[in-house]
Amino acid sequence: MTQFYQLALADCQDAPVFEPLTLEEENERLRLKRQVERAFYQAGLALQALKDQKLYRSTHKTFQEYCQDRFNFSRSYSYRLISAVEIVDNISKNVANWQQNSNNILPTTESQVRPLKSLPSAELQSIAWSKAVEKALGRVPTAKIVKEVVQQLKNKGHTHKPEPTKRFVPLKNPSIGQQVRICNNHPLFPQELGIITQIPNNRSAIVELSNQQQRELIDLKDLEIQRIVDKNGKISTPSEGINYVPGMGVEWYVRVDEETWKKLDRYAKKIGTATLGSAISRLLESELD
């Protein structure tokens, strides 16, 4: 018994002790993590600019020679990085639901993106990526998993394009309770999903992030909302009343004057609800009881 106790105590003493990070350090780690995760994407963007603007011409005759000499990149690898940019953009724009594993998990290597290139549409690429994330249990899937999912879609003859098409577009008329996404270029929270909980001024909003379980003050210009876009690129405007969109759920749109909106906002804060929808629901329940 004494020997067992000593071994158990030794195991406890050898257990690692982790040092907590400050808020500033947490934000810095998040920023650096995003840079690592998107390194191949940024490389593709840079290569595209070098190629399109012919910025290699002062030292090399061709883009291929420049990439080989400066980066030791083969022609095929350079172009794979460039094509990966478009596919990653497709995934981030065309995922057709609000699930965390679809919208917040993006490829971290070019090899994960490569199998998606064989699919004929941006919508199918998004579907395949979402399925791969699910198969990886909500984590970044390996290239092998992505390749298996793509092959499964091909074996099933999956050629259906989801209708209607949904896109994330700039948020123009913010309101409390709206589901939003932070834009791709945000330094700390790119493509994070959340809900607007407060609008302190006409330039920013407080957003409760879905996966961070925290609230952040975000510039309105950095917020996007999911909307239906037709084949001509026209963004649909929801009609007043209850609107059901497949894959997005139910939203209720109603026009009220400014004074009514302020009263609802005050009532929501008084009863402690995060959204005006919850405040309206509480009012209706009190009247119907």
C-alpha positions as CSV (number, residue, x, y, z in Angstrom):
1,M,0.0,0.0,0.0
2,T,2.8,2.4,0.9
3,Q,4.6,1.6,-2.4
4,F,1.4,2.3,-4.4
5,Y,0.8,5.6,-2.6
6,Q,4.4,6.7,-3.4
7,L,4.0,5.8,-7.1
8,A,0.7,7.7,-7.3
9,L,2.3,10.7,-5.6
10,A,5.2,10.7,-8.0
11,D,2.8,10.6,-10.9
12,C,1.0,13.7,-9.6
13,Q,4.3,15.5,-9.1
14,D,5.3,14.8,-12.6
15,A,2.0,16.1,-14.1
16,P,2.6,19.2,-16.2
17,V,1.6,22.6,-14.8
18,F,0.3,25.0,-17.3
19,E,0.6,28.8,-17.0
20,P,-2.5,30.8,-17.8
21,L,-2.3,33.5,-20.4
22,T,-3.4,37.1,-20.1
23,L,-6.2,38.4,-22.3
24,E,-3.6,40.2,-24.5
25,E,-1.6,36.9,-24.8
26,E,-4.8,35.0,-25.7
27,N,-5.5,37.5,-28.5
28,E,-2.0,37.4,-29.7
29,R,-2.0,33.5,-29.8
30,L,-5.3,33.6,-31.7
31,R,-3.8,36.1,-34.2
32,L,-0.7,34.0,-34.8
33,K,-2.7,30.8,-35.0
34,R,-4.8,32.3,-37.8
35,Q,-1.6,33.3,-39.6
36,V,-0.3,29.7,-39.4
37,E,-3.6,28.2,-40.5
38,R,-3.9,30.5,-43.5
39,A,-0.2,30.6,-44.6
40,F,-0.8,28.6,-47.8
41,Y,-3.9,30.8,-48.6
42,Q,-1.8,34.0,-48.2
43,A,1.0,32.4,-50.3
44,G,-1.6,31.7,-53.1
45,L,-2.8,35.3,-53.0
46,A,0.7,36.6,-53.2
47,L,1.6,34.3,-56.1
48,Q,-1.5,35.4,-57.9
49,A,-0.6,39.1,-57.6
50,L,3.0,38.4,-58.7
51,K,1.7,36.6,-61.7
52,D,-1.0,39.0,-62.7
53,Q,1.1,42.1,-62.3
54,K,4.2,40.4,-63.8
55,L,6.3,41.6,-60.9
56,Y,8.9,39.0,-61.7
57,R,9.9,40.7,-65.0
58,S,12.8,42.7,-63.6
59,T,14.8,39.6,-62.8
60,H,13.2,36.7,-64.6
61,K,11.6,36.0,-68.0
62,T,8.7,33.9,-66.8
63,F,6.7,33.4,-63.7
64,Q,7.6,29.7,-63.6
65,E,11.4,30.6,-63.5
66,Y,10.8,33.2,-60.8
67,C,8.9,30.7,-58.5
68,Q,11.5,28.0,-59.1
69,D,14.5,30.4,-58.3
70,R,13.0,32.4,-55.4
71,F,10.9,29.8,-53.6
72,N,12.0,26.5,-55.1
73,F,8.3,26.0,-56.1
74,S,7.6,23.8,-59.2
75,R,5.2,25.2,-61.8
76,S,2.5,22.8,-60.7
77,Y,2.8,23.6,-57.0
78,S,2.7,27.3,-57.6
79,Y,-0.5,27.0,-59.6
80,R,-2.1,24.7,-57.1
81,L,-1.6,27.3,-54.4
82,I,-3.2,29.9,-56.7
83,S,-6.2,27.7,-57.5
84,A,-6.6,26.8,-53.8
85,V,-7.4,30.5,-53.0
86,E,-10.5,30.4,-55.1
87,I,-11.7,27.1,-53.6
88,V,-11.1,28.4,-50.0
89,D,-13.1,31.5,-50.9
90,N,-15.9,29.2,-52.3
91,I,-16.0,27.3,-49.1
92,S,-16.2,30.4,-46.9
93,K,-18.9,32.0,-49.1
94,N,-21.1,29.0,-50.1
95,V,-21.5,26.8,-47.1
96,A,-25.3,26.6,-46.8
97,N,-25.9,26.6,-43.1
98,W,-24.9,28.2,-39.8
99,Q,-23.3,25.2,-38.2
100,Q,-20.0,25.9,-36.5
101,N,-18.1,23.0,-38.1
102,S,-19.0,24.2,-41.6
103,N,-18.3,27.9,-41.3
104,N,-15.5,28.2,-38.8
105,I,-13.3,25.3,-39.9
106,L,-11.3,26.1,-43.1
107,P,-8.5,24.3,-44.8
108,T,-5.0,24.7,-43.4
109,T,-3.0,23.1,-46.2
110,E,-3.1,23.0,-50.0
111,S,-3.3,19.2,-50.0
112,Q,-6.7,19.4,-48.1
113,V,-8.0,21.6,-50.9
114,R,-6.7,19.7,-53.9
115,P,-9.3,17.0,-54.0
116,L,-12.1,19.6,-54.1
117,K,-10.8,21.0,-57.4
118,S,-12.3,18.0,-59.2
119,L,-15.8,19.0,-58.3
120,P,-17.7,21.0,-60.9
121,S,-19.2,23.8,-58.7
122,A,-18.5,26.0,-55.7
123,E,-21.6,24.6,-54.0
124,L,-20.4,21.0,-54.3
125,Q,-17.0,22.0,-53.0
126,S,-18.7,23.5,-50.0
127,I,-20.8,20.4,-49.5
128,A,-17.8,18.1,-49.7
129,W,-15.8,20.2,-47.2
130,S,-18.7,20.3,-44.7
131,K,-19.0,16.5,-44.9
132,A,-15.3,16.1,-44.5
133,V,-15.4,18.3,-41.3
134,E,-18.2,16.2,-40.0
135,K,-16.3,13.0,-40.7
136,A,-13.3,14.5,-38.8
137,L,-15.6,15.1,-35.8
138,G,-15.5,18.8,-36.1
139,R,-11.8,19.2,-36.6
140,V,-9.8,20.1,-39.7
141,P,-10.0,17.0,-41.9
142,T,-6.9,15.4,-43.4
143,A,-6.4,15.4,-47.2
144,K,-7.2,11.7,-47.1
145,I,-10.6,12.3,-45.6
146,V,-11.4,15.1,-48.1
147,K,-10.4,12.8,-50.9
148,E,-12.6,10.0,-49.6
149,V,-15.6,12.3,-49.3
150,V,-15.1,13.7,-52.8
151,Q,-14.9,10.2,-54.2
152,Q,-18.1,9.2,-52.4
153,L,-20.0,12.2,-53.9
154,K,-18.7,11.2,-57.4
155,N,-19.7,7.6,-56.8
156,K,-23.3,8.7,-55.9
157,G,-23.4,10.8,-59.1
158,H,-24.0,13.8,-56.9
159,T,-24.5,16.7,-59.3
160,H,-27.3,18.6,-57.5
161,K,-26.7,22.3,-57.0
162,P,-28.5,23.5,-53.8
163,E,-31.2,26.1,-54.5
164,P,-31.4,28.8,-53.6
165,T,-27.8,29.9,-53.4
166,K,-26.8,31.6,-50.2
167,R,-24.0,34.1,-49.7
168,F,-22.5,36.2,-46.9
169,V,-23.0,39.8,-47.8
170,P,-22.1,43.1,-46.0
171,L,-24.5,43.9,-43.2
172,K,-26.4,47.1,-44.0
173,N,-29.1,47.4,-41.4
174,P,-27.9,45.9,-38.1
175,S,-30.3,45.0,-35.4
176,I,-30.1,43.2,-32.1
177,G,-30.5,39.5,-32.3
178,Q,-29.2,39.2,-35.9
179,Q,-26.9,36.2,-36.7
180,V,-23.8,37.6,-38.3
181,R,-20.4,36.6,-39.5
182,I,-17.2,38.6,-39.1
183,C,-15.5,39.3,-42.4
184,N,-12.5,37.3,-43.7
185,N,-10.1,40.2,-43.3
186,H,-10.6,40.8,-39.5
187,P,-7.3,40.5,-37.7
188,L,-8.6,38.5,-34.7
189,F,-11.9,36.9,-35.5
190,P,-12.0,36.2,-39.3
191,Q,-15.2,34.3,-40.3
192,E,-16.3,33.8,-36.7
193,L,-20.1,33.5,-36.3
194,G,-22.1,35.3,-33.6
195,I,-25.2,37.2,-32.6
196,I,-25.5,41.0,-32.2
197,T,-26.4,41.7,-28.6
198,Q,-25.9,45.5,-28.5
199,I,-25.5,48.4,-30.9
200,P,-23.8,51.1,-28.8
201,N,-23.3,53.5,-31.7
202,N,-23.7,53.8,-35.5
203,R,-20.2,52.4,-36.2
204,S,-20.0,49.2,-34.2
205,A,-21.9,46.4,-32.5
206,I,-21.2,44.0,-29.6
207,V,-21.2,40.5,-31.0
208,E,-21.5,37.3,-28.9
209,L,-19.2,34.9,-30.6
210,S,-20.6,31.4,-31.1
211,N,-17.5,29.3,-30.5
212,Q,-15.5,31.7,-28.3
213,Q,-18.2,32.2,-25.7
214,Q,-17.3,35.8,-25.3
215,R,-18.6,39.2,-26.5
216,E,-16.5,41.5,-28.7
217,L,-16.9,45.0,-30.0
218,I,-16.8,44.8,-33.8
219,D,-16.9,47.5,-36.4
220,L,-20.2,47.3,-38.5
221,K,-18.1,47.4,-41.7
222,D,-16.6,44.1,-40.7
223,L,-19.9,42.2,-40.3
224,E,-21.7,40.1,-42.8
225,I,-25.1,38.4,-43.0
226,Q,-26.3,35.4,-44.9
227,R,-28.7,36.1,-47.7
228,I,-30.2,34.4,-50.8
229,V,-28.5,35.5,-54.1
230,D,-30.0,34.7,-57.5
231,K,-28.0,33.6,-60.5
232,N,-27.6,37.2,-61.6
233,G,-26.1,38.2,-58.3
234,K,-29.2,40.0,-57.0
235,I,-29.6,39.9,-53.2
236,S,-33.1,39.1,-52.1
237,T,-34.9,41.3,-49.5
238,P,-37.0,39.3,-47.0
239,S,-40.6,40.3,-47.0
240,E,-42.4,41.5,-43.9
241,G,-43.7,38.7,-41.7
242,I,-42.4,35.2,-41.1
243,N,-39.7,34.1,-43.6
244,Y,-38.5,30.5,-43.8
245,V,-35.4,29.8,-45.8
246,P,-34.3,26.1,-46.2
247,G,-31.0,25.6,-44.4
248,M,-31.2,28.9,-42.6
249,G,-34.4,28.5,-40.5
250,V,-37.1,31.0,-39.6
251,E,-36.7,34.8,-39.3
252,W,-39.4,37.3,-38.5
253,Y,-39.3,40.7,-40.2
254,V,-41.6,43.5,-39.2
255,R,-41.3,47.2,-39.7
256,V,-41.7,49.4,-36.6
257,D,-41.2,53.0,-35.9
258,E,-38.1,54.2,-34.0
259,E,-40.0,54.8,-30.7
260,T,-41.4,51.2,-30.7
261,W,-38.0,49.8,-31.4
262,K,-36.5,51.7,-28.4
263,K,-39.3,50.4,-26.2
264,L,-38.6,46.8,-27.2
265,D,-34.9,47.3,-26.7
266,R,-35.5,48.7,-23.2
267,Y,-37.8,45.8,-22.4
268,A,-35.2,43.3,-23.6
269,K,-32.6,44.8,-21.4
270,K,-35.0,44.9,-18.5
271,I,-35.9,41.2,-18.6
272,G,-32.3,40.2,-19.5
273,T,-32.9,38.6,-22.9
274,A,-30.2,38.7,-25.6
275,T,-32.5,39.4,-28.5
276,L,-35.6,41.4,-29.4
277,G,-37.2,38.2,-30.6
278,S,-37.0,36.8,-27.1
279,A,-38.5,40.0,-25.7
280,I,-41.4,39.8,-28.1
281,S,-41.9,36.1,-27.3
282,R,-42.0,37.0,-23.6
283,L,-44.6,39.7,-24.2
284,L,-46.8,37.4,-26.3
285,E,-46.6,34.7,-23.6
286,S,-47.7,37.2,-20.9
287,E,-50.6,38.3,-22.9
288,L,-51.7,34.7,-23.9
289,D,-51.4,33.3,-20.4
